[in-house]
Amino acid sequence: MFRFSAVRPSHFLPSLFLLLSGLAAAYVRDLSVFFTSLFNVLPTLVLLLGGAYCAVYRRQRELFLMITVYIAYYLLDTQTDYFRDHGRVREDAAVVFHLVCLLLPMLFALFSAWQERTHLFQDMVARFAVLLAVGSVALGMEQSYPQALLAWLVEIRWPALHGSWMSLIQMSYPVFFLAFVVVVVQYLRQPRPLHAAQITGLIGIFWMLPQTFILPFTLNIMCSQVMLMIAAAVSHEAYQMAFRDELTGLPGRRALNERMQRLGRNYVLAMTDVDHFKKFNDTHGHDVGDQVLRLVASKLSKVTGGGRAYRYGGEEFCLVFAGKTLEECIPHLEAVREMIANYAIQLRNQENRPQDDQQGRQRRGTSGSGSVSVTVSIGVCERQAEHRTPEEVLKAADQALYAAKGAGRNCVMAHGQKERRGALRVA
């Protein structure tokens, strides 16, 4: 099932930046001795650093993607070095190049879709076995039957589909197309920075291969960039795991702590808690409880007035308003509280799930015994003379939250406020 709502342009930004910078560098004709020397060792440096990073964090899929790209780089770099030194290609250049054009996208798609589901050591052995088997067969055929293999590779099997623009063997285009379908479907089913990097990296490889013997250092630059995309995606996902809550998608406690250290002199912090969440969880189950938390997080993320929502822990959330006063924030907190209270959650079993978003909205619009609603209580505090640090303001907001709970829930209470705001939702 595709998750179009989880697709984020930010997943592609680091990879697109590396791709565009690689394209720009590849078209530079006159390079200094420094950059010439750098590009000669860059792929090896990237593999060593990025591969060590992936190995330490046990990201074997990414490690083998980088190894696959580096093997292709090594095979083609041997050919381009010979071409630059002698002004002509080696006798085996054509068959090696065509094999790389065929096997690189195939192995790239295979390792992209190969999830780590078994024991780490067994998984590594299996990946090495596949890589070794494919490489051994290709090498054996290239050494034993070079002319027959070359004739089989360059044969035009579909004349009607062949175009003069094709600079690779015809067989490589359907392989690239299938590989592209694999990585795109994988991203749509599970949108992640790594899967976005695989799409962008495959595009970079597709552009690089026809330019290998045309633009100097194209091979070095683009292979390095593709491996950097993978390493950067691993770092991106590691950041998300550390700073973003997986269930709700909101920034987590660590991100809140960092944000609190960068607040200015004027700010407002609001603590939010889902009312009767434990009772709700016990009655309807943890799956529905998770659904409630995602709903509340979704509504809180849409708070107006410049607020930013964070998952504090459990059923508690924190709203940060930088550069705002208490009077400016109260209306926005009241609006988001009312939005949550007026939203009916349609309870469904797995067999009765809607097929699309439109059907889901229609069901949410109907009333029935299968719908429930939740409310939140909010405690808010503004930085003042008696609360100078963010920790003190957050503690005061938490005290105001307890006051909101004691005042009947489903309301907004400021620190030091005596009367409740808001009203209980009438069914």
C-alpha positions as CSV (number, residue, x, y, z in Angstrom):
1,M,0.0,0.0,0.0
2,F,1.4,3.4,-1.0
3,R,1.8,6.1,1.6
4,F,1.6,9.3,-0.5
5,S,0.9,11.4,2.6
6,A,4.3,10.5,4.0
7,V,6.3,11.6,0.9
8,R,8.5,14.6,1.8
9,P,10.6,16.8,-0.5
10,S,13.1,16.9,2.3
11,H,13.9,13.3,1.7
12,F,15.4,14.2,-1.7
13,L,17.1,17.5,-0.9
14,P,20.5,16.1,0.3
15,S,20.7,13.7,-2.6
16,L,19.6,16.2,-5.2
17,F,22.2,18.7,-3.9
18,L,24.9,16.0,-4.3
19,L,23.6,15.0,-7.7
20,L,23.6,18.6,-9.0
21,S,27.0,19.4,-7.6
22,G,28.4,16.2,-9.2
23,L,26.9,17.3,-12.6
24,A,28.4,20.7,-12.2
25,A,31.9,19.3,-11.3
26,A,31.8,16.8,-14.1
27,Y,31.4,19.6,-16.7
28,V,34.4,21.5,-15.5
29,R,37.1,21.2,-18.1
30,D,40.2,22.7,-16.6
31,L,40.9,21.4,-13.2
32,S,43.9,22.2,-11.0
33,V,46.4,19.6,-9.9
34,F,44.7,19.6,-6.4
35,F,41.3,18.7,-7.7
36,T,42.7,16.2,-10.2
37,S,44.5,14.4,-7.4
38,L,41.4,14.6,-5.2
39,F,39.1,13.1,-7.7
40,N,41.5,10.2,-8.2
41,V,41.3,9.2,-4.6
42,L,37.8,10.5,-3.7
43,P,35.8,7.2,-4.5
44,T,38.1,5.2,-2.3
45,L,38.0,7.7,0.5
46,V,34.2,7.8,0.4
47,L,33.9,4.0,0.4
48,L,36.3,3.7,3.4
49,L,34.6,6.4,5.4
50,G,31.0,5.7,4.4
51,G,31.5,2.0,4.5
52,A,33.0,2.1,8.0
53,Y,30.1,4.3,9.1
54,C,27.6,1.8,7.7
55,A,29.4,-1.2,9.2
56,V,29.5,0.4,12.7
57,Y,25.8,1.0,12.6
58,R,25.1,-2.4,11.0
59,R,23.5,-0.9,7.8
60,Q,24.5,-3.8,5.6
61,R,22.1,-2.9,2.7
62,E,23.7,0.5,2.4
63,L,27.2,-1.0,2.7
64,F,26.6,-3.4,-0.2
65,L,25.1,-0.6,-2.3
66,M,28.4,1.3,-1.8
67,I,30.5,-1.8,-2.5
68,T,28.5,-2.4,-5.7
69,V,29.0,1.1,-7.0
70,Y,32.7,1.0,-6.1
71,I,33.3,-2.3,-7.9
72,A,31.7,-0.7,-11.0
73,Y,33.9,2.3,-10.5
74,Y,37.0,0.2,-10.2
75,L,36.3,-1.8,-13.4
76,L,35.6,1.3,-15.5
77,D,38.4,3.4,-14.0
78,T,40.9,0.8,-15.1
79,Q,39.6,1.3,-18.6
80,T,39.5,5.1,-18.6
81,D,43.1,5.2,-17.2
82,Y,44.3,3.1,-20.0
83,F,42.4,5.2,-22.5
84,R,43.9,8.5,-21.1
85,D,47.4,7.0,-21.1
86,H,47.4,5.3,-24.5
87,G,44.8,7.3,-26.5
88,R,42.8,4.1,-27.2
89,V,40.7,1.6,-25.3
90,R,41.8,-1.8,-24.2
91,E,40.7,-4.9,-26.1
92,D,38.3,-5.9,-23.4
93,A,36.9,-2.4,-22.8
94,A,33.7,-2.9,-24.7
95,V,32.6,-6.2,-23.0
96,V,33.6,-4.8,-19.6
97,F,31.7,-1.6,-20.1
98,H,28.6,-3.4,-21.4
99,L,28.6,-5.8,-18.5
100,V,28.8,-3.0,-16.0
101,C,25.9,-1.2,-17.8
102,L,23.8,-4.4,-17.4
103,L,24.8,-5.7,-14.0
104,L,25.2,-2.4,-12.1
105,P,21.5,-1.4,-12.2
106,M,20.5,-5.0,-11.6
107,L,22.6,-5.4,-8.4
108,F,21.7,-1.8,-7.3
109,A,18.0,-2.6,-7.4
110,L,18.6,-6.0,-5.8
111,F,20.5,-4.6,-2.8
112,S,18.1,-1.6,-2.6
113,A,15.1,-3.9,-2.1
114,W,17.0,-6.5,0.0
115,Q,15.8,-5.8,3.6
116,E,17.8,-7.0,6.6
117,R,15.5,-9.6,8.0
118,T,17.8,-12.4,9.1
119,H,20.8,-12.7,11.4
120,L,23.4,-10.0,10.6
121,F,26.2,-12.5,9.9
122,Q,24.0,-14.7,7.7
123,D,22.7,-11.7,5.9
124,M,26.2,-10.5,5.2
125,V,27.3,-14.0,3.9
126,A,24.2,-14.1,1.7
127,R,25.0,-10.7,0.2
128,F,28.6,-11.6,-0.4
129,A,27.6,-14.9,-2.0
130,V,25.3,-13.1,-4.4
131,L,27.9,-10.6,-5.3
132,L,30.6,-13.2,-5.7
133,A,28.4,-15.5,-7.8
134,V,27.3,-12.7,-10.2
135,G,30.9,-11.4,-10.4
136,S,32.4,-14.9,-10.9
137,V,29.9,-15.8,-13.7
138,A,30.5,-12.5,-15.5
139,L,34.3,-12.8,-15.2
140,G,34.3,-16.4,-16.3
141,M,32.2,-15.7,-19.4
142,E,34.3,-12.6,-20.2
143,Q,37.5,-14.5,-20.0
144,S,36.3,-17.7,-21.8
145,Y,33.9,-16.3,-24.4
146,P,34.7,-12.6,-24.9
147,Q,33.5,-12.3,-28.5
148,A,30.4,-14.4,-28.1
149,L,29.5,-12.5,-24.9
150,L,30.1,-9.2,-26.6
151,A,27.9,-10.2,-29.6
152,W,25.1,-11.3,-27.2
153,L,25.3,-8.0,-25.2
154,V,25.2,-5.6,-28.2
155,E,22.5,-7.5,-30.1
156,I,19.5,-5.3,-30.9
157,R,16.6,-7.5,-29.8
158,W,13.8,-5.0,-30.3
159,P,14.5,-3.0,-33.5
160,A,11.2,-1.1,-33.3
161,L,12.2,0.2,-29.8
162,H,15.8,1.1,-30.7
163,G,16.6,4.8,-31.1
164,S,19.7,6.6,-32.3
165,W,19.8,8.4,-29.0
166,M,20.6,5.2,-27.2
167,S,24.2,5.3,-26.1
168,L,24.1,2.1,-24.0
169,I,23.3,-1.4,-25.1
170,Q,19.6,-2.0,-25.7
171,M,19.3,-4.6,-22.9
172,S,20.5,-2.1,-20.2
173,Y,17.5,0.2,-20.7
174,P,14.8,-2.2,-19.6
175,V,17.1,-3.2,-16.7
176,F,17.4,0.4,-15.7
177,F,13.6,0.8,-16.1
178,L,12.9,-2.2,-13.9
179,A,15.4,-1.0,-11.3
180,F,13.9,2.4,-11.3
181,V,10.4,0.9,-10.8
182,V,11.7,-1.1,-7.9
183,V,13.2,1.8,-6.0
184,V,10.3,4.1,-6.7
185,V,7.7,1.6,-5.5
186,Q,9.9,0.9,-2.4
187,Y,9.9,4.6,-1.6
188,L,6.2,5.1,-2.1
189,R,5.5,2.1,0.1
190,Q,7.9,3.3,2.8
191,P,9.0,6.9,2.3
192,R,12.5,7.3,3.8
193,P,15.5,9.4,3.0
194,L,17.5,6.2,2.1
195,H,14.9,5.2,-0.5
196,A,14.9,8.7,-1.9
197,A,18.7,8.5,-2.1
198,Q,18.5,5.2,-4.0
199,I,16.2,6.8,-6.6
200,T,18.5,9.8,-7.0
201,G,21.6,7.6,-7.1
202,L,20.2,5.4,-9.8
203,I,19.5,8.6,-11.9
204,G,23.1,9.7,-11.4
205,I,24.4,6.2,-12.5
206,F,22.1,6.3,-15.6
207,W,23.6,9.7,-16.5
208,M,27.1,8.8,-15.7
209,L,27.6,5.6,-17.8
210,P,27.3,7.2,-21.3
211,Q,29.7,10.0,-20.2
212,T,32.4,7.7,-18.9
213,F,34.8,8.0,-21.8
214,I,33.6,11.5,-22.8
215,L,33.8,13.8,-19.8
216,P,37.0,13.5,-17.7
217,F,36.6,12.4,-14.1
218,T,32.8,11.9,-14.6
219,L,33.2,8.3,-13.3
220,N,35.2,9.4,-10.2
221,I,32.9,12.3,-9.4
222,M,29.5,10.6,-9.9
223,C,30.4,7.3,-8.2
224,S,31.7,9.3,-5.2
225,Q,28.4,11.3,-5.2
226,V,26.2,8.3,-5.3
227,M,28.1,6.7,-2.4
228,L,27.9,10.0,-0.5
229,M,24.1,10.1,-1.1
230,I,23.8,6.7,0.6
231,A,26.0,7.7,3.5
232,A,24.2,11.0,3.9
233,A,20.8,9.2,3.9
234,V,22.1,6.9,6.7
235,S,23.0,10.1,8.7
236,H,19.7,11.7,7.9
237,E,17.8,8.6,9.1
238,A,20.0,8.4,12.2
239,Y,19.1,12.1,13.0
240,Q,15.4,11.4,12.5
241,M,15.6,8.4,14.8
242,A,17.2,10.5,17.5
243,F,15.2,13.7,17.1
244,R,11.8,12.6,15.7
245,D,9.1,10.5,17.3
246,E,8.4,7.5,15.2
247,L,4.7,7.1,16.1
248,T,3.5,10.7,15.7
249,G,6.1,12.1,13.3
250,L,6.6,15.1,15.6
251,P,10.0,16.2,16.8
252,G,10.8,14.3,20.0
253,R,12.1,15.1,23.5
254,R,15.7,15.5,22.3
255,A,14.7,18.0,19.7
256,L,12.7,19.9,22.3
257,N,15.7,20.1,24.6
258,E,17.8,21.6,21.8
259,R,15.1,24.0,20.8
260,M,14.7,25.3,24.4
261,Q,18.4,26.2,24.5
262,R,18.0,28.5,21.5
263,L,14.9,30.4,22.6
264,G,15.2,34.2,22.9
265,R,14.1,36.4,25.8
266,N,10.4,36.2,25.0
267,Y,8.6,32.9,24.5
268,V,5.7,30.8,25.7
269,L,5.6,27.1,26.4
270,A,2.5,25.0,26.6
271,M,2.1,21.5,28.0
272,T,-0.7,19.4,26.5
273,D,-2.0,16.1,27.8
274,V,-4.7,13.7,26.4
275,D,-7.5,13.5,28.9
276,H,-8.3,10.0,30.3
277,F,-5.8,8.4,27.9
278,K,-5.1,5.4,30.1
279,K,-8.8,4.6,30.5
280,F,-9.2,5.1,26.8
281,N,-6.3,2.8,26.1
282,D,-7.6,0.1,28.4
283,T,-11.1,0.3,26.9
284,H,-10.3,0.4,23.2
285,G,-6.8,-1.2,23.0
286,H,-3.3,0.1,22.3
287,D,-3.9,0.2,18.5
288,V,-6.7,2.7,18.9
289,G,-4.6,4.5,21.6
290,D,-1.8,4.9,19.0
291,Q,-4.4,6.2,16.5
292,V,-5.5,8.8,19.1
293,L,-1.9,10.0,19.7
294,R,-1.3,10.3,15.9
295,L,-4.6,12.3,15.6
296,V,-3.7,14.7,18.5
297,A,-0.2,15.1,17.1
298,S,-1.6,15.9,13.6
299,K,-3.9,18.6,15.0
300,L,-1.2,20.1,17.3
301,S,1.2,20.3,14.4
302,K,-1.3,22.6,12.7
303,V,-1.4,25.0,15.6
304,T,-1.4,28.6,14.3
305,G,0.4,31.6,15.8
306,G,3.9,30.4,15.1
307,G,3.7,27.5,17.5
308,R,5.7,24.3,17.0
309,A,4.6,21.0,18.5
310,Y,6.9,18.4,20.1
311,R,6.2,14.9,21.5
312,Y,7.2,15.2,25.2
313,G,6.6,11.6,26.2
314,G,3.6,9.2,26.6
315,E,0.4,11.2,26.0
316,E,2.1,14.6,26.7
317,F,3.0,17.1,24.0
318,C,4.7,20.5,24.2
319,L,4.0,23.6,22.1
320,V,6.7,26.2,21.7
321,F,5.9,29.8,20.7
322,A,9.1,31.8,20.2
323,G,8.9,35.5,20.4
324,K,5.3,35.5,21.6
325,T,3.4,36.7,24.6
326,L,0.8,34.8,26.6
327,E,-2.1,37.0,25.3
328,E,-1.0,36.3,21.7
329,C,-0.9,32.5,22.2
330,I,-4.1,31.8,24.2
331,P,-6.5,32.2,21.2
332,H,-4.4,29.7,19.1
333,L,-4.3,27.2,22.0
334,E,-8.0,27.5,22.4
335,A,-8.5,26.9,18.7
336,V,-6.4,23.8,18.6
337,R,-8.1,22.5,21.8
338,E,-11.5,22.9,20.3
339,M,-10.4,21.4,17.0
340,I,-9.4,18.2,18.8
341,A,-12.5,18.1,21.0
342,N,-14.8,18.4,17.9
343,Y,-13.1,15.7,15.9
344,A,-14.9,12.3,15.9
345,I,-12.6,9.3,15.6
346,Q,-14.3,6.4,13.7
347,L,-13.3,3.1,15.2
348,R,-12.9,0.4,12.6
349,N,-11.6,-3.1,12.7
350,Q,-8.9,-4.1,10.2
351,E,-11.4,-5.9,7.9
352,N,-13.5,-2.7,7.6
353,R,-10.7,-0.2,6.8
354,P,-11.5,2.4,4.0
355,Q,-9.8,1.9,0.7
356,D,-8.8,5.5,0.2
357,D,-8.7,8.9,2.0
358,Q,-12.0,10.0,0.5
359,Q,-13.9,7.0,1.8
360,G,-12.2,7.6,5.2
361,R,-13.4,11.2,5.3
362,Q,-17.0,10.1,4.4
363,R,-17.0,7.5,7.3
364,R,-15.6,10.1,9.7
365,G,-18.5,12.3,8.8
366,T,-21.1,9.8,9.8
367,S,-22.3,9.2,13.3
368,G,-22.6,5.9,15.0
369,S,-21.6,3.8,18.0
370,G,-18.2,3.2,16.3
371,S,-17.0,6.8,16.8
372,V,-15.4,8.3,19.9
373,S,-13.9,11.7,20.7
374,V,-11.0,12.8,22.8
375,T,-10.1,16.0,24.6
376,V,-6.9,17.6,25.7
377,S,-5.9,19.8,28.7
378,I,-3.4,22.5,28.2
379,G,-1.2,24.3,30.7
380,V,0.7,27.4,29.4
381,C,3.4,29.7,30.9
382,E,5.2,32.7,29.6
383,R,8.8,33.6,30.4
384,Q,8.7,36.1,33.2
385,A,11.0,37.4,36.0
386,E,10.2,34.5,38.3
387,H,10.7,31.9,35.4
388,R,13.9,32.9,33.6
389,T,15.1,29.6,32.2
390,P,13.3,27.4,29.8
391,E,13.3,24.5,32.3
392,E,11.5,26.7,34.9
393,V,9.0,27.9,32.3
394,L,8.3,24.3,31.2
395,K,7.9,23.3,34.9
396,A,5.4,26.1,35.4
397,A,3.5,25.1,32.3
398,D,3.3,21.5,33.6
399,Q,1.9,22.9,36.9
400,A,-0.7,24.8,34.9
401,L,-1.5,21.5,33.1
402,Y,-2.3,19.9,36.4
403,A,-4.5,22.8,37.3
404,A,-6.3,22.3,34.0
405,K,-6.8,18.7,34.9
406,G,-8.2,19.6,38.3
407,A,-10.5,22.2,36.8
408,G,-12.4,19.6,34.8
409,R,-10.1,18.9,31.8
410,N,-10.6,20.0,28.2
411,C,-9.5,23.5,28.9
412,V,-6.5,25.9,28.7
413,M,-5.0,27.2,32.0
414,A,-2.2,29.7,32.3
415,H,0.2,29.6,35.1
416,G,-1.3,31.4,38.1
417,Q,-4.8,31.5,36.5
418,K,-7.7,30.9,38.8
419,E,-10.6,30.2,36.5
420,R,-10.7,27.6,33.6
421,R,-10.8,28.5,30.0
422,G,-12.8,26.6,27.4
423,A,-15.8,24.3,28.1
424,L,-16.4,20.6,28.1
425,R,-17.6,19.3,24.8
426,V,-21.3,18.4,24.8
427,A,-22.0,15.2,22.9
